[in-house]
């Protein structure tokens, strides 16, 4: 088996490149001064969120509000003009009387009139509410919240290159509001790029064999992996699922074989490297325990009743334990109480009687003979009488 290994385990950004249209710090003041004199378009709350995702790469590979070509193909095929999958339109609409012209520049401001970005208008085109509602959301019913919101949008869509001066300001959950690039930096800080390796797998390849040394766990990135033992398939795992997890618990040999069922890629993480990471983030250990518990429950549920094992032992239950269990399940006679007697009388039932104890065996009396005849003295047969001379 030959694997093609790659050093960088962080998956590539969607579309191949992480978009970032924030103006560099050294140019920001110049662009901000210029924006003061530009016509201003006030963005809705939805537009502000869209602008933030466009600026930071959350909508990669999209780097602007959609052009006519992108918009039309997304509605019809859920793909950008380039062919990249993209499910819903992301547009900026303005009213016809806004006086916006091609090749002009606009300042885009939030609801508080803070300038967030500058756009050079490259396209202006009409859109149709009913068509977008039907194709994108499957209904024209005004009870759908977004269909209802669309009635407040302008009649024209505008698109063009943008330069973002600042992102919206938030005062809640600030430690959790990470941009895509900050997430990737956080992952790099955790050391994942240095400890895991990406392995390309092909249909039919054995990733490891039964009885091989268990020194790493694997996570499926793409494709499927079949787990089997003695030629019998136990399960299959797909993207986002881990296998070989028991290797992190002990150093025993593999108890099954892992074979590629559908070509793709997996991440391999050595045991020692995993615990180095877990020492800094207990979330990894928590997730490992969760996965192992899930696997154990699945195996227990699938095992036939006659093959049940003593928990944690892996051997058949000893006969002594079986006898103890049977004895524990045998009900003992309980002597009647005053309460049970009154209850029986109230129900018209005979009063329960205590179970008579078995008589203890009596040793035979040596002074009693057959038929109960006392034999206190030994019986001597009478002597034979002799005739007198």
C-alpha positions as a Markdown table, in Angstrom:
| # | Residue | x | y | z |
|---|---|---|---|---|
| 1 | Unk | 0.0 | 0.0 | 0.0 |
| 2 | Unk | 1.3 | 3.4 | -0.9 |
| 3 | Unk | -0.2 | 6.6 | 0.5 |
| 4 | Unk | 0.3 | 10.2 | -0.8 |
| 5 | Unk | 0.9 | 12.3 | 2.3 |
| 6 | Unk | 0.5 | 16.1 | 2.5 |
| 7 | Unk | 1.9 | 18.3 | 5.2 |
| 8 | Unk | -0.9 | 20.8 | 5.4 |
| 9 | Unk | -3.8 | 19.2 | 7.2 |
| 10 | Unk | -6.1 | 22.3 | 7.1 |
| 11 | Unk | -8.5 | 21.9 | 4.3 |
| 12 | Unk | -8.4 | 24.5 | 1.6 |
| 13 | Unk | -11.0 | 27.3 | 1.8 |
| 14 | Unk | -14.1 | 26.8 | -0.2 |
| 15 | Unk | -13.5 | 27.7 | -3.8 |
| 16 | Unk | -9.7 | 27.4 | -3.3 |
| 17 | Unk | -8.9 | 30.8 | -1.8 |
| 18 | Unk | -10.0 | 32.6 | 1.4 |
| 19 | Unk | -11.3 | 36.1 | 0.4 |
| 20 | Unk | -10.2 | 39.1 | 2.3 |
| 21 | Unk | -11.3 | 42.6 | 1.0 |
| 22 | Unk | -10.4 | 44.6 | 4.1 |
| 23 | Unk | -8.4 | 47.7 | 3.2 |
| 24 | Unk | -4.8 | 47.4 | 4.6 |
| 25 | Unk | -4.2 | 49.5 | 7.7 |
| 26 | Unk | -1.8 | 51.9 | 6.0 |
| 27 | Unk | -4.4 | 52.8 | 3.3 |
| 28 | Unk | -7.4 | 53.0 | 5.5 |
| 29 | Unk | -7.3 | 56.7 | 6.4 |
| 30 | Unk | -6.9 | 57.8 | 2.7 |
| 31 | Unk | -10.0 | 55.7 | 1.7 |
| 32 | Unk | -12.0 | 56.9 | 4.6 |
| 33 | Unk | -11.3 | 60.6 | 3.8 |
| 34 | Unk | -12.4 | 59.9 | 0.2 |
| 35 | Unk | -15.6 | 58.2 | 1.3 |
| 36 | Unk | -16.8 | 61.4 | 3.0 |
| 37 | Unk | -17.6 | 63.0 | -0.3 |
| 38 | Unk | -19.2 | 60.0 | -2.0 |
| 39 | Unk | -22.9 | 59.3 | -2.5 |
| 40 | Unk | -24.0 | 57.2 | 0.5 |
| 41 | Unk | -26.2 | 54.1 | 0.5 |
| 42 | Unk | -27.6 | 52.9 | 3.8 |
| 43 | Unk | -27.5 | 49.2 | 4.2 |
| 44 | Unk | -30.2 | 47.1 | 5.9 |
| 45 | Unk | -29.3 | 44.8 | 8.8 |
| 46 | Unk | -29.2 | 41.9 | 6.4 |
| 47 | Unk | -26.9 | 43.8 | 4.0 |
| 48 | Unk | -24.5 | 44.6 | 6.9 |
| 49 | Unk | -24.2 | 40.9 | 7.8 |
| 50 | Unk | -23.7 | 40.0 | 4.1 |
| 51 | Unk | -21.0 | 42.6 | 3.8 |
| 52 | Unk | -19.1 | 41.3 | 6.8 |
| 53 | Unk | -19.1 | 37.7 | 5.4 |
| 54 | Unk | -18.0 | 39.0 | 2.0 |
| 55 | Unk | -15.2 | 41.0 | 3.6 |
| 56 | Unk | -13.8 | 38.2 | 5.7 |
| 57 | Unk | -14.2 | 35.2 | 3.4 |
| 58 | Unk | -17.3 | 33.7 | 5.0 |
| 59 | Unk | -18.8 | 33.7 | 1.5 |
| 60 | Unk | -15.6 | 32.6 | -0.3 |
| 61 | Unk | -15.1 | 32.5 | -3.2 |
| 62 | Unk | -17.7 | 35.3 | -3.5 |
| 63 | Unk | -16.0 | 38.7 | -3.1 |
| 64 | Unk | -18.8 | 41.1 | -3.9 |
| 65 | Unk | -22.6 | 41.4 | -4.0 |
| 66 | Unk | -23.6 | 39.1 | -6.9 |
| 67 | Unk | -23.4 | 40.2 | -10.5 |
| 68 | Unk | -26.1 | 39.5 | -13.0 |
| 69 | Unk | -24.4 | 36.3 | -14.2 |
| 70 | Unk | -23.8 | 34.9 | -10.7 |
| 71 | Unk | -27.4 | 35.9 | -9.6 |
| 72 | Unk | -29.1 | 34.2 | -12.6 |
| 73 | Unk | -27.2 | 31.0 | -12.3 |
| 74 | Unk | -27.6 | 30.7 | -8.6 |
| 75 | Unk | -31.4 | 31.0 | -9.0 |
| 76 | Unk | -31.5 | 28.4 | -11.7 |
| 77 | Unk | -28.7 | 25.9 | -10.8 |
| 78 | Unk | -27.5 | 26.9 | -7.3 |
| 79 | Unk | -24.1 | 27.6 | -8.8 |
| 80 | Unk | -22.0 | 30.7 | -9.4 |
| 81 | Unk | -21.1 | 31.7 | -12.9 |
| 82 | Unk | -17.8 | 29.9 | -12.3 |
| 83 | Unk | -19.6 | 26.7 | -11.6 |
| 84 | Unk | -18.9 | 26.6 | -7.8 |
| 85 | Unk | -21.9 | 25.5 | -5.7 |
| 86 | Unk | -23.7 | 28.3 | -4.0 |
| 87 | Unk | -27.2 | 27.9 | -2.7 |
| 88 | Unk | -28.8 | 31.3 | -2.3 |
| 89 | Unk | -28.4 | 34.8 | -3.9 |
| 90 | Unk | -26.5 | 37.5 | -2.0 |
| 91 | Unk | -27.5 | 40.9 | -3.5 |
| 92 | Unk | -27.5 | 44.6 | -2.7 |
| 93 | Unk | -30.6 | 46.4 | -3.9 |
| 94 | Unk | -31.3 | 50.1 | -4.3 |
| 95 | Unk | -34.3 | 52.1 | -5.4 |
| 96 | Unk | -34.5 | 53.4 | -9.0 |
| 97 | Unk | -34.6 | 57.0 | -7.8 |
| 98 | Unk | -31.2 | 56.6 | -6.0 |
| 99 | Unk | -29.5 | 58.1 | -9.0 |
| 100 | Unk | -26.7 | 55.6 | -9.1 |
| 101 | Unk | -24.6 | 55.4 | -12.3 |
| 102 | Unk | -22.2 | 52.9 | -13.7 |
| 103 | Unk | -18.5 | 53.4 | -12.9 |
| 104 | Unk | -19.4 | 55.7 | -10.0 |
| 105 | Unk | -18.3 | 55.1 | -6.4 |
| 106 | Unk | -20.6 | 54.7 | -3.4 |
| 107 | Unk | -20.1 | 54.8 | 0.3 |
| 108 | Unk | -21.9 | 51.9 | 2.0 |
| 109 | Unk | -23.0 | 52.8 | 5.5 |
| 110 | Unk | -24.8 | 50.9 | 8.4 |
| 111 | Unk | -28.0 | 51.9 | 10.1 |
| 112 | Unk | -26.1 | 54.4 | 12.3 |
| 113 | Unk | -24.5 | 56.1 | 9.2 |
| 114 | Unk | -21.0 | 54.6 | 9.9 |
| 115 | Unk | -19.2 | 54.1 | 6.6 |
| 116 | Unk | -18.2 | 50.5 | 6.3 |
| 117 | Unk | -17.0 | 50.2 | 2.6 |
| 118 | Unk | -16.6 | 51.8 | -0.7 |
| 119 | Unk | -18.0 | 50.2 | -3.9 |
| 120 | Unk | -17.2 | 51.0 | -7.5 |
| 121 | Unk | -20.4 | 50.3 | -9.5 |
| 122 | Unk | -19.8 | 47.9 | -12.3 |
| 123 | Unk | -23.3 | 46.5 | -12.9 |
| 124 | Unk | -26.9 | 47.6 | -12.4 |
| 125 | Unk | -29.7 | 45.2 | -13.2 |
| 126 | Unk | -33.3 | 44.5 | -12.5 |
| 127 | Unk | -34.6 | 41.6 | -10.5 |
| 128 | Unk | -38.0 | 40.1 | -10.0 |
| 129 | Unk | -39.4 | 39.4 | -6.5 |
| 130 | Unk | -41.8 | 36.7 | -7.5 |
| 131 | Unk | -39.2 | 34.8 | -9.5 |
| 132 | Unk | -36.6 | 34.9 | -6.8 |
| 133 | Unk | -39.1 | 33.9 | -4.1 |
| 134 | Unk | -40.3 | 30.9 | -6.2 |
| 135 | Unk | -36.9 | 29.7 | -7.3 |
| 136 | Unk | -34.9 | 30.4 | -4.1 |
| 137 | Unk | -37.4 | 29.9 | -1.3 |
| 138 | Unk | -40.1 | 27.8 | -3.0 |
| 139 | Unk | -43.0 | 30.0 | -2.3 |
| 140 | Unk | -44.6 | 33.5 | -2.9 |
| 141 | Unk | -46.5 | 33.2 | 0.4 |
| 142 | Unk | -46.0 | 36.4 | 2.4 |
| 143 | Unk | -46.1 | 34.4 | 5.6 |
| 144 | Unk | -42.6 | 33.3 | 4.7 |
| 145 | Unk | -40.4 | 35.9 | 6.6 |
| 146 | Unk | -37.9 | 36.5 | 3.8 |
| 147 | Unk | -40.6 | 36.7 | 1.1 |
| 148 | Unk | -42.3 | 39.3 | 3.2 |
| 149 | Unk | -38.9 | 41.2 | 3.7 |
| 150 | Unk | -38.3 | 41.3 | 0.0 |
| 151 | Unk | -41.2 | 43.7 | -0.4 |
| 152 | Unk | -39.0 | 46.4 | 1.2 |
| 153 | Unk | -36.0 | 45.9 | -1.1 |
| 154 | Unk | -35.2 | 48.2 | -4.0 |
| 155 | Unk | -36.0 | 47.5 | -7.6 |
| 156 | Unk | -32.4 | 47.4 | -8.8 |
| 157 | Unk | -29.4 | 45.3 | -7.9 |
| 158 | Unk | -25.9 | 46.8 | -7.9 |
| 159 | Unk | -22.6 | 45.0 | -7.9 |
| 160 | Unk | -18.9 | 45.9 | -8.2 |
| 161 | Unk | -15.5 | 45.8 | -6.5 |
| 162 | Unk | -15.6 | 46.7 | -2.8 |
| 163 | Unk | -13.0 | 47.9 | -0.3 |
| 164 | Unk | -14.1 | 47.4 | 3.3 |
| 165 | Unk | -12.9 | 50.0 | 5.8 |
| 166 | Unk | -14.3 | 48.4 | 9.0 |
| 167 | Unk | -16.5 | 45.6 | 10.1 |
| 168 | Unk | -19.7 | 46.0 | 12.2 |
| 169 | Unk | -19.0 | 46.5 | 15.9 |
| 170 | Unk | -20.4 | 44.0 | 18.4 |
| 171 | Unk | -20.4 | 44.1 | 22.1 |
| 172 | Unk | -21.6 | 40.5 | 22.9 |
| 173 | Unk | -19.8 | 37.2 | 22.5 |
| 174 | Unk | -16.7 | 39.0 | 21.4 |
| 175 | Unk | -14.4 | 36.0 | 22.1 |
| 176 | Unk | -16.6 | 33.8 | 20.0 |
| 177 | Unk | -17.0 | 36.1 | 16.9 |
| 178 | Unk | -14.0 | 34.8 | 15.0 |
| 179 | Unk | -13.5 | 35.5 | 11.3 |
| 180 | Unk | -12.5 | 32.6 | 9.0 |
| 181 | Unk | -8.9 | 33.6 | 9.0 |
| 182 | Unk | -8.9 | 33.8 | 12.9 |
| 183 | Unk | -10.4 | 30.3 | 13.0 |
| 184 | Unk | -7.6 | 29.0 | 10.9 |
| 185 | Unk | -5.0 | 30.8 | 13.0 |
| 186 | Unk | -6.5 | 29.3 | 16.1 |
| 187 | Unk | -6.2 | 25.8 | 14.6 |
| 188 | Unk | -2.6 | 26.5 | 13.7 |
| 189 | Unk | -2.0 | 27.7 | 17.3 |
| 190 | Unk | -3.3 | 24.4 | 18.6 |
| 191 | Unk | -0.6 | 22.7 | 16.7 |
| 192 | Unk | -2.8 | 20.6 | 14.4 |
| 193 | Unk | -0.8 | 21.5 | 11.3 |
| 194 | Unk | 2.3 | 20.0 | 13.0 |
| 195 | Unk | 1.0 | 16.8 | 14.5 |
| 196 | Unk | -1.5 | 15.3 | 12.0 |
| 197 | Unk | -0.9 | 14.3 | 8.4 |
| 198 | Unk | -3.3 | 14.0 | 5.5 |
| 199 | Unk | -3.3 | 10.6 | 3.7 |
| 200 | Unk | -4.9 | 10.0 | 0.4 |
| 201 | Unk | -6.6 | 6.6 | 0.2 |
| 202 | Unk | -7.8 | 4.6 | -2.8 |
| 203 | Unk | -10.5 | 2.0 | -3.3 |
| 204 | Unk | -9.5 | -1.4 | -1.8 |
| 205 | Unk | -6.4 | -0.1 | 0.0 |
| 206 | Unk | -5.9 | -1.5 | 3.5 |
| 207 | Unk | -5.2 | 1.4 | 5.9 |
| 208 | Unk | -4.2 | -1.0 | 8.6 |
| 209 | Unk | -4.5 | -4.8 | 9.1 |
| 210 | Unk | -5.9 | -6.8 | 12.0 |
| 211 | Unk | -3.1 | -7.4 | 14.6 |
| 212 | Unk | -1.1 | -4.4 | 13.3 |
| 213 | Unk | 0.3 | -2.1 | 16.0 |
| 214 | Unk | -2.3 | 0.5 | 17.1 |
| 215 | Unk | -0.4 | 3.7 | 17.2 |
| 216 | Unk | -2.8 | 6.3 | 15.6 |
| 217 | Unk | -6.4 | 7.3 | 15.2 |
| 218 | Unk | -7.8 | 8.4 | 11.8 |
| 219 | Unk | -10.5 | 10.9 | 10.8 |
| 220 | Unk | -12.2 | 10.7 | 7.4 |
| 221 | Unk | -12.0 | 13.9 | 5.4 |
| 222 | Unk | -13.4 | 12.5 | 2.2 |
| 223 | Unk | -14.5 | 9.1 | 1.0 |
| 224 | Unk | -15.6 | 6.1 | 3.1 |
| 225 | Unk | -13.7 | 3.4 | 5.1 |
| 226 | Unk | -14.9 | -0.1 | 5.9 |
| 227 | Unk | -14.1 | -1.7 | 9.2 |
| 228 | Unk | -14.2 | -5.5 | 9.3 |
| 229 | Unk | -13.0 | -8.5 | 11.3 |
| 230 | Unk | -12.6 | -12.2 | 10.1 |
| 231 | Unk | -14.0 | -11.1 | 6.7 |
| 232 | Unk | -17.2 | -9.8 | 8.3 |
| 233 | Unk | -18.0 | -6.1 | 7.9 |
| 234 | Unk | -18.7 | -4.4 | 11.2 |
| 235 | Unk | -19.4 | -0.8 | 10.0 |
| 236 | Unk | -18.5 | 1.9 | 7.6 |
| 237 | Unk | -17.4 | 5.5 | 8.5 |
| 238 | Unk | -17.6 | 8.6 | 6.4 |
| 239 | Unk | -16.5 | 12.3 | 6.4 |
| 240 | Unk | -16.1 | 13.7 | 9.9 |
| 241 | Unk | -16.1 | 10.3 | 11.6 |
| 242 | Unk | -13.1 | 8.8 | 13.4 |
| 243 | Unk | -11.9 | 5.2 | 13.5 |
| 244 | Unk | -9.0 | 3.4 | 15.2 |
| 245 | Unk | -10.0 | 5.3 | 18.4 |
| 246 | Unk | -9.1 | 2.5 | 20.7 |
| 247 | Unk | -5.5 | 3.0 | 19.9 |
| 248 | Unk | -5.6 | 6.1 | 22.1 |
| 249 | Unk | -6.7 | 4.0 | 25.1 |
| 250 | Unk | -4.2 | 1.2 | 25.2 |
| 251 | Unk | -1.3 | -0.2 | 23.2 |
| 252 | Unk | -2.9 | -3.5 | 22.2 |
| 253 | Unk | -2.8 | -4.6 | 18.5 |
| 254 | Unk | -5.6 | -3.7 | 16.1 |
| 255 | Unk | -8.7 | -5.8 | 16.6 |
| 256 | Unk | -10.1 | -5.2 | 13.1 |
| 257 | Unk | -9.1 | -4.3 | 9.6 |
| 258 | Unk | -9.7 | -0.8 | 8.0 |
| 259 | Unk | -10.1 | -0.8 | 4.2 |
| 260 | Unk | -10.9 | 2.1 | 1.9 |
| 261 | Unk | -14.4 | 1.6 | 0.5 |
| 262 | Unk | -14.5 | 4.8 | -1.5 |
| 263 | Unk | -11.4 | 6.8 | -2.5 |
| 264 | Unk | -10.7 | 10.0 | -0.5 |
| 265 | Unk | -8.6 | 11.4 | 2.3 |
| 266 | Unk | -8.1 | 10.7 | 6.0 |
| 267 | Unk | -6.2 | 12.5 | 8.7 |
| 268 | Unk | -3.8 | 10.4 | 10.8 |
| 269 | Unk | -3.0 | 11.5 | 14.4 |
| 270 | Unk | -0.5 | 9.6 | 16.5 |
| 271 | Unk | -1.3 | 8.7 | 20.1 |
| 272 | Unk | 1.5 | 10.8 | 21.7 |
| 273 | Unk | 0.6 | 13.9 | 19.6 |
| 274 | Unk | -3.1 | 13.5 | 20.5 |
| 275 | Unk | -2.3 | 13.6 | 24.3 |
| 276 | Unk | 0.0 | 16.6 | 23.8 |
| 277 | Unk | -2.9 | 18.5 | 22.3 |
| 278 | Unk | -5.4 | 17.2 | 24.8 |
| 279 | Unk | -3.2 | 18.5 | 27.6 |
| 280 | Unk | -4.0 | 22.0 | 26.4 |
| 281 | Unk | -7.6 | 21.5 | 25.5 |
| 282 | Unk | -9.7 | 19.0 | 27.4 |
| 283 | Unk | -12.4 | 19.2 | 24.7 |
| 284 | Unk | -10.4 | 16.7 | 22.7 |
| 285 | Unk | -10.5 | 14.1 | 25.6 |
| 286 | Unk | -14.2 | 14.7 | 26.1 |
| 287 | Unk | -14.9 | 14.1 | 22.4 |
| 288 | Unk | -12.8 | 10.9 | 22.5 |
| 289 | Unk | -14.8 | 9.5 | 25.4 |
| 290 | Unk | -18.0 | 10.4 | 23.6 |
| 291 | Unk | -17.0 | 8.6 | 20.5 |
| 292 | Unk | -15.8 | 5.5 | 22.4 |
| 293 | Unk | -19.0 | 5.3 | 24.4 |
| 294 | Unk | -21.0 | 5.5 | 21.2 |
| 295 | Unk | -19.0 | 2.7 | 19.6 |
| 296 | Unk | -19.3 | 0.5 | 22.7 |
| 297 | Unk | -23.1 | 1.0 | 22.9 |
| 298 | Unk | -23.4 | 0.1 | 19.2 |
| 299 | Unk | -21.4 | -3.1 | 19.6 |
| 300 | Unk | -23.4 | -4.2 | 22.7 |
| 301 | Unk | -26.7 | -3.6 | 20.9 |
| 302 | Unk | -25.7 | -5.7 | 17.9 |
| 303 | Unk | -24.3 | -8.7 | 19.9 |
| 304 | Unk | -26.7 | -11.7 | 20.2 |
| 305 | Unk | -28.0 | -12.5 | 23.7 |
| 306 | Unk | -26.2 | -15.8 | 23.9 |
| 307 | Unk | -22.9 | -14.0 | 23.2 |
| 308 | Unk | -23.3 | -11.4 | 25.9 |
| 309 | Unk | -20.1 | -11.0 | 27.9 |
| 310 | Unk | -19.3 | -9.9 | 31.4 |
| 311 | Unk | -18.9 | -6.2 | 31.2 |
| 312 | Unk | -15.3 | -5.2 | 30.9 |
| 313 | Unk | -14.0 | -8.7 | 30.9 |
| 314 | Unk | -14.4 | -10.2 | 27.4 |
| 315 | Unk | -15.0 | -13.7 | 28.7 |
| 316 | Unk | -18.1 | -15.8 | 29.3 |
| 317 | Unk | -19.8 | -15.4 | 32.6 |
| 318 | Unk | -18.4 | -18.1 | 35.1 |
| 319 | Unk | -20.7 | -20.9 | 36.2 |
| 320 | Unk | -20.4 | -19.8 | 39.8 |
| 321 | Unk | -21.8 | -16.3 | 38.9 |
| 322 | Unk | -24.7 | -18.0 | 37.0 |
| 323 | Unk | -25.6 | -20.0 | 40.0 |
| 324 | Unk | -25.5 | -17.0 | 42.3 |
| 325 | Unk | -27.7 | -15.1 | 39.9 |
| 326 | Unk | -30.3 | -18.0 | 39.8 |
| 327 | Unk | -30.2 | -18.2 | 43.6 |
| 328 | Unk | -30.8 | -14.5 | 43.9 |
| 329 | Unk | -33.8 | -14.7 | 41.7 |
| 330 | Unk | -35.5 | -17.5 | 43.7 |
| 331 | Unk | -38.1 | -15.9 | 46.0 |
| 332 | Unk | -37.9 | -16.8 | 49.7 |
| 333 | Unk | -41.0 | -17.6 | 51.7 |
| 334 | Unk | -42.1 | -14.6 | 53.7 |
| 335 | Unk | -44.0 | -15.3 | 57.0 |
| 336 | Unk | -47.5 | -13.8 | 57.1 |
| 337 | Unk | -47.9 | -10.6 | 59.1 |
| 338 | Unk | -50.9 | -9.1 | 60.8 |
| 339 | Unk | -51.2 | -6.7 | 57.9 |
| 340 | Unk | -51.3 | -9.5 | 55.4 |
| 341 | Unk | -53.9 | -11.4 | 57.4 |
| 342 | Unk | -56.2 | -8.4 | 57.7 |
| 343 | Unk | -55.8 | -7.8 | 53.9 |
| 344 | Unk | -56.7 | -11.4 | 53.2 |
| 345 | Unk | -59.8 | -11.2 | 55.4 |
| 346 | Unk | -61.0 | -8.0 | 53.8 |
| 347 | Unk | -60.7 | -9.6 | 50.3 |
| 348 | Unk | -62.5 | -12.8 | 51.4 |
| 349 | Unk | -59.4 | -14.9 | 50.9 |
| 350 | Unk | -58.0 | -17.5 | 53.2 |
| 351 | Unk | -55.3 | -16.1 | 55.5 |
| 352 | Unk | -51.9 | -17.0 | 54.2 |
| 353 | Unk | -50.2 | -19.7 | 56.2 |
| 354 | Unk | -46.5 | -19.8 | 56.8 |
| 355 | Unk | -44.6 | -22.4 | 54.9 |
| 356 | Unk | -43.8 | -25.3 | 57.1 |
| 357 | Unk | -40.1 | -25.8 | 57.5 |
| 358 | Unk | -38.7 | -29.1 | 56.4 |
| 359 | Unk | -38.1 | -31.6 | 59.2 |
| 360 | Unk | -34.5 | -32.1 | 60.0 |
| 361 | Unk | -33.3 | -35.6 | 59.4 |
| 362 | Unk | -33.3 | -37.8 | 62.6 |
| 363 | Unk | -30.5 | -40.2 | 63.3 |
| 364 | Unk | -31.7 | -43.8 | 63.9 |
| 365 | Unk | -32.1 | -44.9 | 67.5 |
| 366 | Unk | -29.8 | -47.8 | 68.2 |
| 367 | Unk | -32.1 | -49.1 | 71.1 |
| 368 | Unk | -35.1 | -49.6 | 68.8 |
| 369 | Unk | -35.3 | -52.5 | 66.4 |
| 370 | Unk | -37.4 | -53.3 | 63.4 |
| 371 | Unk | -41.1 | -52.6 | 63.9 |
| 372 | Unk | -40.3 | -50.2 | 66.9 |
| 373 | Unk | -39.5 | -53.0 | 69.4 |
| 374 | Unk | -37.2 | -51.8 | 72.1 |
| 375 | Unk | -33.9 | -53.7 | 72.2 |
| 376 | Unk | -32.4 | -52.3 | 75.4 |
| 377 | Unk | -30.7 | -55.7 | 76.0 |
| 378 | Unk | -29.4 | -58.1 | 73.5 |
| 379 | Unk | -31.7 | -61.0 | 72.8 |
| 380 | Unk | -30.1 | -64.3 | 73.6 |
| 381 | Unk | -31.8 | -67.4 | 72.2 |
| 382 | Unk | -32.9 | -70.0 | 74.8 |
| 383 | Unk | -30.6 | -72.9 | 75.4 |
| 384 | Unk | -31.7 | -76.3 | 74.1 |
| 385 | Unk | -33.2 | -78.4 | 76.9 |
| 386 | Unk | -31.5 | -81.8 | 77.6 |
| 387 | Unk | -33.5 | -84.8 | 78.7 |
| 388 | Unk | -33.0 | -86.0 | 82.3 |
| 389 | Unk | -31.2 | -89.2 | 82.7 |
